Every structure is written in C-alpha cells, then in structure tokens.
Amino acid sequence: MAAIFARMNETGDEVGRHKVRRGMENVKTALRLRASRGLSEAEAEAVAAILDEAAGKIERVGA
C-alpha cells in the first residue's frame, strides 16, 4: 500500500488517493461490524483468506 500511495503522491492523483482511502475505510468498517457479532474459527479463516487474496491482487496492480 505504501508504494501505491507513494506513486499517487508523485503524480498528484488526489482522486485516486480518495478512492483508495474510501475503499480501505469500507473494508475497515465491514470488518469491525462483522467482528462485533463474533466470528467462528471457520468464519475468521474465510475472512483472512479474502483479505490475503485482496492483498495479493493489490500488490500486483500496475505490475
């Protein structure tokens, strides 16, 4: 993520930064809301797998 923000800072892409931050806040809110209801072991593993997959895709953006 740091590399993506650094690249956006170099190009002055304020709109891009806003979109990425909005997406990050959406994920954070969804995780908090879901976790507040409690997670089983299987649900926690499923959420972790989704986040791991998303992280991998993000790392490959623009590669």
N, C-alpha and C positions, 0 to 999 in steps of 0.2 A: 504494500500500500504506500509506503514511504516513497518508493520510486515513482509511482503513478502521480502522487501529489507533487513531487519534485518536478516532474515533466510538465505538469499543468502549470506550476508556478513559472517555469521558464517561458512557456508560451502565453502566459497571462490568460488562461482559459477559465475565467470566473464562472461561466455557465457550467462547464464540465465539473469543476470543483463542487459547485452547488448540487449537481445531480448525484455525484458520488457520495457526498455527505448525507444527502437525503436518503439514499439507499442504505447507508450504514446505520442511520438513525432508525429506519424502518426495521432493519434486522434486530437491532438492539431492543427496540420496543416489543417486537414479536417474541424475542427470547425471554424478556422479563415477564410478559403476560403469561406465556406458556409455562415458564418455570414456577410462577406464583401458584399455579394449580397443582404443582407437583409433577414429577416425571418418574416413570418406572425405569428400570435398568434398560429395557428394550427401547423405550422412547428416547432416553438420553443417548443411547448408541445411534439411533436413527438421526437425531438432531446433529450429533457430532459428525456423522458421515455426510450429511447435507452440507455442513459448514466446511468440512475438509474438501469436498468436491468443488464448492464455490471458490475456496481459496486457490485451489489448483487452476481453475478457469481464469481467475483474476490474474494470477501470475503469468499466464500465457497471453493475456491481452496485449496486442501490439508486438508480440514476439515473432 
